[in-house]
C-alpha cells in the first residue's frame, strides 16, 4: 500500500487530536518519507554485502581452477612428450 501525502497529513491531524502537536510531530519524524517498500533494511544491506563477497569468492575459485587446469594440462603434455621420447629411444636402440 502506497501512502500518499494526503494520507500522511490526515494521519498527522488525527495524531494531533489524540496525542497533541509535539508528540504527533515527533512520531511523524520517525516515519519514512516514502512507502516502507522503498526503504532498505539492515538485512537488505547485509544480503547485498554477502552477495558481493560470494561473487568475489566465486571469481577467486574460478581463477584458481583455471590456473590449476593450465598446470595439469602442461604437466600432462610434458609427460606425454617424455613418454614419446622414451619410446622412440627404446625403439631406435632395439633396431
Phi and psi restraints in degrees (range 20) as a CNS / XPLOR table:
assign (resid 1 and name C) (resid 2 and name N)
       (resid 2 and name CA) (resid 2 and name C) 1.0 -90.4 20.0 2
assign (resid 2 and name N) (resid 2 and name CA)
       (resid 2 and name C) (resid 3 and name N) 1.0 132.0 20.0 2
assign (resid 2 and name C) (resid 3 and name N)
       (resid 3 and name CA) (resid 3 and name C) 1.0 -95.8 20.0 2
assign (resid 3 and name N) (resid 3 and name CA)
       (resid 3 and name C) (resid 4 and name N) 1.0 121.3 20.0 2
assign (resid 3 and name C) (resid 4 and name N)
       (resid 4 and name CA) (resid 4 and name C) 1.0 -85.2 20.0 2
assign (resid 4 and name N) (resid 4 and name CA)
       (resid 4 and name C) (resid 5 and name N) 1.0 167.2 20.0 2
assign (resid 4 and name C) (resid 5 and name N)
       (resid 5 and name CA) (resid 5 and name C) 1.0 -64.3 20.0 2
assign (resid 5 and name N) (resid 5 and name CA)
       (resid 5 and name C) (resid 6 and name N) 1.0 -33.9 20.0 2
assign (resid 5 and name C) (resid 6 and name N)
       (resid 6 and name CA) (resid 6 and name C) 1.0 -63.2 20.0 2
assign (resid 6 and name N) (resid 6 and name CA)
       (resid 6 and name C) (resid 7 and name N) 1.0 -43.6 20.0 2
assign (resid 6 and name C) (resid 7 and name N)
       (resid 7 and name CA) (resid 7 and name C) 1.0 -62.6 20.0 2
assign (resid 7 and name N) (resid 7 and name CA)
       (resid 7 and name C) (resid 8 and name N) 1.0 -41.1 20.0 2
assign (resid 7 and name C) (resid 8 and name N)
       (resid 8 and name CA) (resid 8 and name C) 1.0 -62.3 20.0 2
assign (resid 8 and name N) (resid 8 and name CA)
       (resid 8 and name C) (resid 9 and name N) 1.0 -42.2 20.0 2
assign (resid 8 and name C) (resid 9 and name N)
       (resid 9 and name CA) (resid 9 and name C) 1.0 -65.7 20.0 2
assign (resid 9 and name N) (resid 9 and name CA)
       (resid 9 and name C) (resid 10 and name N) 1.0 -40.1 20.0 2
assign (resid 9 and name C) (resid 10 and name N)
       (resid 10 and name CA) (resid 10 and name C) 1.0 -63.7 20.0 2
assign (resid 10 and name N) (resid 10 and name CA)
       (resid 10 and name C) (resid 11 and name N) 1.0 -42.1 20.0 2
assign (resid 10 and name C) (resid 11 and name N)
       (resid 11 and name CA) (resid 11 and name C) 1.0 -63.6 20.0 2
assign (resid 11 and name N) (resid 11 and name CA)
       (resid 11 and name C) (resid 12 and name N) 1.0 -41.5 20.0 2
assign (resid 11 and name C) (resid 12 and name N)
       (resid 12 and name CA) (resid 12 and name C) 1.0 -62.2 20.0 2
assign (resid 12 and name N) (resid 12 and name CA)
       (resid 12 and name C) (resid 13 and name N) 1.0 -43.1 20.0 2
assign (resid 12 and name C) (resid 13 and name N)
       (resid 13 and name CA) (resid 13 and name C) 1.0 -61.0 20.0 2
assign (resid 13 and name N) (resid 13 and name CA)
       (resid 13 and name C) (resid 14 and name N) 1.0 -41.9 20.0 2
assign (resid 13 and name C) (resid 14 and name N)
       (resid 14 and name CA) (resid 14 and name C) 1.0 -66.2 20.0 2
assign (resid 14 and name N) (resid 14 and name CA)
       (resid 14 and name C) (resid 15 and name N) 1.0 -41.3 20.0 2
assign (resid 14 and name C) (resid 15 and name N)
       (resid 15 and name CA) (resid 15 and name C) 1.0 -63.5 20.0 2
assign (resid 15 and name N) (resid 15 and name CA)
       (resid 15 and name C) (resid 16 and name N) 1.0 -37.2 20.0 2
assign (resid 15 and name C) (resid 16 and name N)
       (resid 16 and name CA) (resid 16 and name C) 1.0 -61.6 20.0 2
assign (resid 16 and name N) (resid 16 and name CA)
       (resid 16 and name C) (resid 17 and name N) 1.0 -41.7 20.0 2
assign (resid 16 and name C) (resid 17 and name N)
       (resid 17 and name CA) (resid 17 and name C) 1.0 -61.8 20.0 2
assign (resid 17 and name N) (resid 17 and name CA)
       (resid 17 and name C) (resid 18 and name N) 1.0 -39.5 20.0 2
assign (resid 17 and name C) (resid 18 and name N)
       (resid 18 and name CA) (resid 18 and name C) 1.0 -87.4 20.0 2
assign (resid 18 and name N) (resid 18 and name CA)
       (resid 18 and name C) (resid 19 and name N) 1.0 -44.8 20.0 2
assign (resid 18 and name C) (resid 19 and name N)
       (resid 19 and name CA) (resid 19 and name C) 1.0 -106.4 20.0 2
assign (resid 19 and name N) (resid 19 and name CA)
       (resid 19 and name C) (resid 20 and name N) 1.0 -20.0 20.0 2
assign (resid 19 and name C) (resid 20 and name N)
       (resid 20 and name CA) (resid 20 and name C) 1.0 100.6 20.0 2
assign (resid 20 and name N) (resid 20 and name CA)
       (resid 20 and name C) (resid 21 and name N) 1.0 162.0 20.0 2
assign (resid 20 and name C) (resid 21 and name N)
       (resid 21 and name CA) (resid 21 and name C) 1.0 -63.2 20.0 2
assign (resid 21 and name N) (resid 21 and name CA)
       (resid 21 and name C) (resid 22 and name N) 1.0 -47.5 20.0 2
assign (resid 21 and name C) (resid 22 and name N)
       (resid 22 and name CA) (resid 22 and name C) 1.0 -62.3 20.0 2
assign (resid 22 and name N) (resid 22 and name CA)
       (resid 22 and name C) (resid 23 and name N) 1.0 -47.0 20.0 2
assign (resid 22 and name C) (resid 23 and name N)
       (resid 23 and name CA) (resid 23 and name C) 1.0 -67.1 20.0 2
assign (resid 23 and name N) (resid 23 and name CA)
       (resid 23 and name C) (resid 24 and name N) 1.0 -38.8 20.0 2
assign (resid 23 and name C) (resid 24 and name N)
       (resid 24 and name CA) (resid 24 and name C) 1.0 -63.7 20.0 2
assign (resid 24 and name N) (resid 24 and name CA)
       (resid 24 and name C) (resid 25 and name N) 1.0 -44.4 20.0 2
assign (resid 24 and name C) (resid 25 and name N)
       (resid 25 and name CA) (resid 25 and name C) 1.0 -62.0 20.0 2
assign (resid 25 and name N) (resid 25 and name CA)
       (resid 25 and name C) (resid 26 and name N) 1.0 -43.0 20.0 2
assign (resid 25 and name C) (resid 26 and name N)
       (resid 26 and name CA) (resid 26 and name C) 1.0 -61.8 20.0 2
assign (resid 26 and name N) (resid 26 and name CA)
       (resid 26 and name C) (resid 27 and name N) 1.0 -46.2 20.0 2
assign (resid 26 and name C) (resid 27 and name N)
       (resid 27 and name CA) (resid 27 and name C) 1.0 -62.4 20.0 2
assign (resid 27 and name N) (resid 27 and name CA)
       (resid 27 and name C) (resid 28 and name N) 1.0 -42.4 20.0 2
assign (resid 27 and name C) (resid 28 and name N)
       (resid 28 and name CA) (resid 28 and name C) 1.0 -65.4 20.0 2
assign (resid 28 and name N) (resid 28 and name CA)
       (resid 28 and name C) (resid 29 and name N) 1.0 -29.8 20.0 2
assign (resid 28 and name C) (resid 29 and name N)
       (resid 29 and name CA) (resid 29 and name C) 1.0 -63.6 20.0 2
assign (resid 29 and name N) (resid 29 and name CA)
       (resid 29 and name C) (resid 30 and name N) 1.0 -28.5 20.0 2
assign (resid 29 and name C) (resid 30 and name N)
       (resid 30 and name CA) (resid 30 and name C) 1.0 -81.6 20.0 2
assign (resid 30 and name N) (resid 30 and name CA)
       (resid 30 and name C) (resid 31 and name N) 1.0 -11.6 20.0 2
assign (resid 30 and name C) (resid 31 and name N)
       (resid 31 and name CA) (resid 31 and name C) 1.0 -82.7 20.0 2
assign (resid 31 and name N) (resid 31 and name CA)
       (resid 31 and name C) (resid 32 and name N) 1.0 144.4 20.0 2
assign (resid 31 and name C) (resid 32 and name N)
       (resid 32 and name CA) (resid 32 and name C) 1.0 -69.6 20.0 2
assign (resid 32 and name N) (resid 32 and name CA)
       (resid 32 and name C) (resid 33 and name N) 1.0 154.2 20.0 2
assign (resid 32 and name C) (resid 33 and name N)
       (resid 33 and name CA) (resid 33 and name C) 1.0 -73.1 20.0 2
assign (resid 33 and name N) (resid 33 and name CA)
       (resid 33 and name C) (resid 34 and name N) 1.0 -10.7 20.0 2
assign (resid 33 and name C) (resid 34 and name N)
       (resid 34 and name CA) (resid 34 and name C) 1.0 -129.8 20.0 2
assign (resid 34 and name N) (resid 34 and name CA)
       (resid 34 and name C) (resid 35 and name N) 1.0 -177.3 20.0 2
assign (resid 34 and name C) (resid 35 and name N)
       (resid 35 and name CA) (resid 35 and name C) 1.0 -66.4 20.0 2
assign (resid 35 and name N) (resid 35 and name CA)
       (resid 35 and name C) (resid 36 and name N) 1.0 155.2 20.0 2
assign (resid 35 and name C) (resid 36 and name N)
       (resid 36 and name CA) (resid 36 and name C) 1.0 -61.5 20.0 2
assign (resid 36 and name N) (resid 36 and name CA)
       (resid 36 and name C) (resid 37 and name N) 1.0 -26.7 20.0 2
assign (resid 36 and name C) (resid 37 and name N)
       (resid 37 and name CA) (resid 37 and name C) 1.0 -64.8 20.0 2
assign (resid 37 and name N) (resid 37 and name CA)
       (resid 37 and name C) (resid 38 and name N) 1.0 -22.4 20.0 2
assign (resid 37 and name C) (resid 38 and name N)
       (resid 38 and name CA) (resid 38 and name C) 1.0 -92.9 20.0 2
assign (resid 38 and name N) (resid 38 and name CA)
       (resid 38 and name C) (resid 39 and name N) 1.0 -0.5 20.0 2
assign (resid 38 and name C) (resid 39 and name N)
       (resid 39 and name CA) (resid 39 and name C) 1.0 -98.5 20.0 2
assign (resid 39 and name N) (resid 39 and name CA)
       (resid 39 and name C) (resid 40 and name N) 1.0 128.5 20.0 2
assign (resid 39 and name C) (resid 40 and name N)
       (resid 40 and name CA) (resid 40 and name C) 1.0 -83.0 20.0 2
assign (resid 40 and name N) (resid 40 and name CA)
       (resid 40 and name C) (resid 41 and name N) 1.0 135.9 20.0 2
assign (resid 40 and name C) (resid 41 and name N)
       (resid 41 and name CA) (resid 41 and name C) 1.0 -96.3 20.0 2
assign (resid 41 and name N) (resid 41 and name CA)
       (resid 41 and name C) (resid 42 and name N) 1.0 170.0 20.0 2
assign (resid 41 and name C) (resid 42 and name N)
       (resid 42 and name CA) (resid 42 and name C) 1.0 -60.7 20.0 2
assign (resid 42 and name N) (resid 42 and name CA)
       (resid 42 and name C) (resid 43 and name N) 1.0 -36.3 20.0 2
assign (resid 42 and name C) (resid 43 and name N)
       (resid 43 and name CA) (resid 43 and name C) 1.0 -61.9 20.0 2
assign (resid 43 and name N) (resid 43 and name CA)
       (resid 43 and name C) (resid 44 and name N) 1.0 -42.2 20.0 2
assign (resid 43 and name C) (resid 44 and name N)
       (resid 44 and name CA) (resid 44 and name C) 1.0 -60.7 20.0 2
assign (resid 44 and name N) (resid 44 and name CA)
       (resid 44 and name C) (resid 45 and name N) 1.0 -44.2 20.0 2
assign (resid 44 and name C) (resid 45 and name N)
       (resid 45 and name CA) (resid 45 and name C) 1.0 -66.5 20.0 2
assign (resid 45 and name N) (resid 45 and name CA)
       (resid 45 and name C) (resid 46 and name N) 1.0 -38.5 20.0 2
assign (resid 45 and name C) (resid 46 and name N)
       (resid 46 and name CA) (resid 46 and name C) 1.0 -63.6 20.0 2
assign (resid 46 and name N) (resid 46 and name CA)
       (resid 46 and name C) (resid 47 and name N) 1.0 -41.5 20.0 2
assign (resid 46 and name C) (resid 47 and name N)
       (resid 47 and name CA) (resid 47 and name C) 1.0 -63.5 20.0 2
assign (resid 47 and name N) (resid 47 and name CA)
       (resid 47 and name C) (resid 48 and name N) 1.0 -39.1 20.0 2
assign (resid 47 and name C) (resid 48 and name N)
       (resid 48 and name CA) (resid 48 and name C) 1.0 -64.5 20.0 2
assign (resid 48 and name N) (resid 48 and name CA)
       (resid 48 and name C) (resid 49 and name N) 1.0 -44.3 20.0 2
assign (resid 48 and name C) (resid 49 and name N)
       (resid 49 and name CA) (resid 49 and name C) 1.0 -63.6 20.0 2
assign (resid 49 and name N) (resid 49 and name CA)
       (resid 49 and name C) (resid 50 and name N) 1.0 -41.6 20.0 2
assign (resid 49 and name C) (resid 50 and name N)
       (resid 50 and name CA) (resid 50 and name C) 1.0 -63.7 20.0 2
assign (resid 50 and name N) (resid 50 and name CA)
       (resid 50 and name C) (resid 51 and name N) 1.0 -40.3 20.0 2
assign (resid 50 and name C) (resid 51 and name N)
       (resid 51 and name CA) (resid 51 and name C) 1.0 -61.9 20.0 2
assign (resid 51 and name N) (resid 51 and name CA)
       (resid 51 and name C) (resid 52 and name N) 1.0 -43.6 20.0 2
assign (resid 51 and name C) (resid 52 and name N)
       (resid 52 and name CA) (resid 52 and name C) 1.0 -61.3 20.0 2
assign (resid 52 and name N) (resid 52 and name CA)
       (resid 52 and name C) (resid 53 and name N) 1.0 -42.7 20.0 2
assign (resid 52 and name C) (resid 53 and name N)
       (resid 53 and name CA) (resid 53 and name C) 1.0 -62.2 20.0 2
assign (resid 53 and name N) (resid 53 and name CA)
       (resid 53 and name C) (resid 54 and name N) 1.0 -42.3 20.0 2
assign (resid 53 and name C) (resid 54 and name N)
       (resid 54 and name CA) (resid 54 and name C) 1.0 -65.0 20.0 2
assign (resid 54 and name N) (resid 54 and name CA)
       (resid 54 and name C) (resid 55 and name N) 1.0 -39.6 20.0 2
assign (resid 54 and name C) (resid 55 and name N)
       (resid 55 and name CA) (resid 55 and name C) 1.0 -64.2 20.0 2
assign (resid 55 and name N) (resid 55 and name CA)
       (resid 55 and name C) (resid 56 and name N) 1.0 -41.1 20.0 2
assign (resid 55 and name C) (resid 56 and name N)
       (resid 56 and name CA) (resid 56 and name C) 1.0 -64.1 20.0 2
assign (resid 56 and name N) (resid 56 and name CA)
       (resid 56 and name C) (resid 57 and name N) 1.0 -43.4 20.0 2
assign (resid 56 and name C) (resid 57 and name N)
       (resid 57 and name CA) (resid 57 and name C) 1.0 -62.4 20.0 2
assign (resid 57 and name N) (resid 57 and name CA)
       (resid 57 and name C) (resid 58 and name N) 1.0 -46.2 20.0 2
assign (resid 57 and name C) (resid 58 and name N)
       (resid 58 and name CA) (resid 58 and name C) 1.0 -60.2 20.0 2
assign (resid 58 and name N) (resid 58 and name CA)
       (resid 58 and name C) (resid 59 and name N) 1.0 -40.8 20.0 2
assign (resid 58 and name C) (resid 59 and name N)
       (resid 59 and name CA) (resid 59 and name C) 1.0 -63.9 20.0 2
assign (resid 59 and name N) (resid 59 and name CA)
       (resid 59 and name C) (resid 60 and name N) 1.0 -43.2 20.0 2
assign (resid 59 and name C) (resid 60 and name N)
       (resid 60 and name CA) (resid 60 and name C) 1.0 -63.0 20.0 2
assign (resid 60 and name N) (resid 60 and name CA)
       (resid 60 and name C) (resid 61 and name N) 1.0 -46.5 20.0 2
assign (resid 60 and name C) (resid 61 and name N)
       (resid 61 and name CA) (resid 61 and name C) 1.0 -62.2 20.0 2
assign (resid 61 and name N) (resid 61 and name CA)
       (resid 61 and name C) (resid 62 and name N) 1.0 -42.5 20.0 2
assign (resid 61 and name C) (resid 62 and name N)
       (resid 62 and name CA) (resid 62 and name C) 1.0 -61.5 20.0 2
assign (resid 62 and name N) (resid 62 and name CA)
       (resid 62 and name C) (resid 63 and name N) 1.0 -43.6 20.0 2
assign (resid 62 and name C) (resid 63 and name N)
       (resid 63 and name CA) (resid 63 and name C) 1.0 -61.5 20.0 2
assign (resid 63 and name N) (resid 63 and name CA)
       (resid 63 and name C) (resid 64 and name N) 1.0 -43.1 20.0 2
assign (resid 63 and name C) (resid 64 and name N)
       (resid 64 and name CA) (resid 64 and name C) 1.0 -65.5 20.0 2
assign (resid 64 and name N) (resid 64 and name CA)
       (resid 64 and name C) (resid 65 and name N) 1.0 -40.9 20.0 2
assign (resid 64 and name C) (resid 65 and name N)
       (resid 65 and name CA) (resid 65 and name C) 1.0 -64.6 20.0 2
assign (resid 65 and name N) (resid 65 and name CA)
       (resid 65 and name C) (resid 66 and name N) 1.0 -40.2 20.0 2
assign (resid 65 and name C) (resid 66 and name N)
       (resid 66 and name CA) (resid 66 and name C) 1.0 -62.3 20.0 2
assign (resid 66 and name N) (resid 66 and name CA)
       (resid 66 and name C) (resid 67 and name N) 1.0 -43.5 20.0 2
assign (resid 66 and name C) (resid 67 and name N)
       (resid 67 and name CA) (resid 67 and name C) 1.0 -63.9 20.0 2
assign (resid 67 and name N) (resid 67 and name CA)
       (resid 67 and name C) (resid 68 and name N) 1.0 -44.3 20.0 2
assign (resid 67 and name C) (resid 68 and name N)
       (resid 68 and name CA) (resid 68 and name C) 1.0 -63.3 20.0 2
assign (resid 68 and name N) (resid 68 and name CA)
       (resid 68 and name C) (resid 69 and name N) 1.0 -40.8 20.0 2
assign (resid 68 and name C) (resid 69 and name N)
       (resid 69 and name CA) (resid 69 and name C) 1.0 -62.5 20.0 2
assign (resid 69 and name N) (resid 69 and name CA)
       (resid 69 and name C) (resid 70 and name N) 1.0 -44.5 20.0 2
assign (resid 69 and name C) (resid 70 and name N)
       (resid 70 and name CA) (resid 70 and name C) 1.0 -59.8 20.0 2
assign (resid 70 and name N) (resid 70 and name CA)
       (resid 70 and name C) (resid 71 and name N) 1.0 -44.6 20.0 2
assign (resid 70 and name C) (resid 71 and name N)
       (resid 71 and name CA) (resid 71 and name C) 1.0 -61.3 20.0 2
assign (resid 71 and name N) (resid 71 and name CA)
       (resid 71 and name C) (resid 72 and name N) 1.0 -45.2 20.0 2
assign (resid 71 and name C) (resid 72 and name N)
       (resid 72 and name CA) (resid 72 and name C) 1.0 -64.4 20.0 2
assign (resid 72 and name N) (resid 72 and name CA)
       (resid 72 and name C) (resid 73 and name N) 1.0 -41.2 20.0 2
assign (resid 72 and name C) (resid 73 and name N)
       (resid 73 and name CA) (resid 73 and name C) 1.0 -66.0 20.0 2
assign (resid 73 and name N) (resid 73 and name CA)
       (resid 73 and name C) (resid 74 and name N) 1.0 -42.4 20.0 2
assign (resid 73 and name C) (resid 74 and name N)
       (resid 74 and name CA) (resid 74 and name C) 1.0 -65.5 20.0 2
assign (resid 74 and name N) (resid 74 and name CA)
       (resid 74 and name C) (resid 75 and name N) 1.0 -40.7 20.0 2
assign (resid 74 and name C) (resid 75 and name N)
       (resid 75 and name CA) (resid 75 and name C) 1.0 -62.8 20.0 2
assign (resid 75 and name N) (resid 75 and name CA)
       (resid 75 and name C) (resid 76 and name N) 1.0 -42.8 20.0 2
assign (resid 75 and name C) (resid 76 and name N)
       (resid 76 and name CA) (resid 76 and name C) 1.0 -64.3 20.0 2
assign (resid 76 and name N) (resid 76 and name CA)
       (resid 76 and name C) (resid 77 and name N) 1.0 -41.4 20.0 2
assign (resid 76 and name C) (resid 77 and name N)
       (resid 77 and name CA) (resid 77 and name C) 1.0 -63.1 20.0 2
assign (resid 77 and name N) (resid 77 and name CA)
       (resid 77 and name C) (resid 78 and name N) 1.0 -41.4 20.0 2
assign (resid 77 and name C) (resid 78 and name N)
       (resid 78 and name CA) (resid 78 and name C) 1.0 -64.7 20.0 2
assign (resid 78 and name N) (resid 78 and name CA)
       (resid 78 and name C) (resid 79 and name N) 1.0 -41.6 20.0 2
assign (resid 78 and name C) (resid 79 and name N)
       (resid 79 and name CA) (resid 79 and name C) 1.0 -63.8 20.0 2
assign (resid 79 and name N) (resid 79 and name CA)
       (resid 79 and name C) (resid 80 and name N) 1.0 -42.1 20.0 2
assign (resid 79 and name C) (resid 80 and name N)
       (resid 80 and name CA) (resid 80 and name C) 1.0 -63.5 20.0 2
assign (resid 80 and name N) (resid 80 and name CA)
       (resid 80 and name C) (resid 81 and name N) 1.0 -43.0 20.0 2
assign (resid 80 and name C) (resid 81 and name N)
       (resid 81 and name CA) (resid 81 and name C) 1.0 -62.0 20.0 2
assign (resid 81 and name N) (resid 81 and name CA)
       (resid 81 and name C) (resid 82 and name N) 1.0 -42.1 20.0 2
assign (resid 81 and name C) (resid 82 and name N)
       (resid 82 and name CA) (resid 82 and name C) 1.0 -65.3 20.0 2
assign (resid 82 and name N) (resid 82 and name CA)
       (resid 82 and name C) (resid 83 and name N) 1.0 -39.6 20.0 2
assign (resid 82 and name C) (resid 83 and name N)
       (resid 83 and name CA) (resid 83 and name C) 1.0 -65.2 20.0 2
assign (resid 83 and name N) (resid 83 and name CA)
       (resid 83 and name C) (resid 84 and name N) 1.0 -46.4 20.0 2
assign (resid 83 and name C) (resid 84 and name N)
       (resid 84 and name CA) (resid 84 and name C) 1.0 -60.7 20.0 2
assign (resid 84 and name N) (resid 84 and name CA)
       (resid 84 and name C) (resid 85 and name N) 1.0 -42.2 20.0 2
assign (resid 84 and name C) (resid 85 and name N)
       (resid 85 and name CA) (resid 85 and name C) 1.0 -63.7 20.0 2
assign (resid 85 and name N) (resid 85 and name CA)
       (resid 85 and name C) (resid 86 and name N) 1.0 -43.3 20.0 2
assign (resid 85 and name C) (resid 86 and name N)
       (resid 86 and name CA) (resid 86 and name C) 1.0 -65.9 20.0 2
assign (resid 86 and name N) (resid 86 and name CA)
       (resid 86 and name C) (resid 87 and name N) 1.0 -42.4 20.0 2
assign (resid 86 and name C) (resid 87 and name N)
       (resid 87 and name CA) (resid 87 and name C) 1.0 -64.4 20.0 2
assign (resid 87 and name N) (resid 87 and name CA)
       (resid 87 and name C) (resid 88 and name N) 1.0 -41.1 20.0 2
assign (resid 87 and name C) (resid 88 and name N)
       (resid 88 and name CA) (resid 88 and name C) 1.0 -61.9 20.0 2
assign (resid 88 and name N) (resid 88 and name CA)
       (resid 88 and name C) (resid 89 and name N) 1.0 -42.3 20.0 2
assign (resid 88 and name C) (resid 89 and name N)
       (resid 89 and name CA) (resid 89 and name C) 1.0 -64.1 20.0 2
assign (resid 89 and name N) (resid 89 and name CA)
       (resid 89 and name C) (resid 90 and name N) 1.0 -43.5 20.0 2
assign (resid 89 and name C) (resid 90 and name N)
       (resid 90 and name CA) (resid 90 and name C) 1.0 -63.7 20.0 2
assign (resid 90 and name N) (resid 90 and name CA)
       (resid 90 and name C) (resid 91 and name N) 1.0 -40.7 20.0 2
assign (resid 90 and name C) (resid 91 and name N)
       (resid 91 and name CA) (resid 91 and name C) 1.0 -64.3 20.0 2
assign (resid 91 and name N) (resid 91 and name CA)
       (resid 91 and name C) (resid 92 and name N) 1.0 -44.4 20.0 2
assign (resid 91 and name C) (resid 92 and name N)
       (resid 92 and name CA) (resid 92 and name C) 1.0 -70.1 20.0 2
assign (resid 92 and name N) (resid 92 and name CA)
       (resid 92 and name C) (resid 93 and name N) 1.0 -30.4 20.0 2
assign (resid 92 and name C) (resid 93 and name N)
       (resid 93 and name CA) (resid 93 and name C) 1.0 -72.4 20.0 2
assign (resid 93 and name N) (resid 93 and name CA)
       (resid 93 and name C) (resid 94 and name N) 1.0 -37.7 20.0 2
assign (resid 93 and name C) (resid 94 and name N)
       (resid 94 and name CA) (resid 94 and name C) 1.0 -74.5 20.0 2
assign (resid 94 and name N) (resid 94 and name CA)
       (resid 94 and name C) (resid 95 and name N) 1.0 -16.2 20.0 2
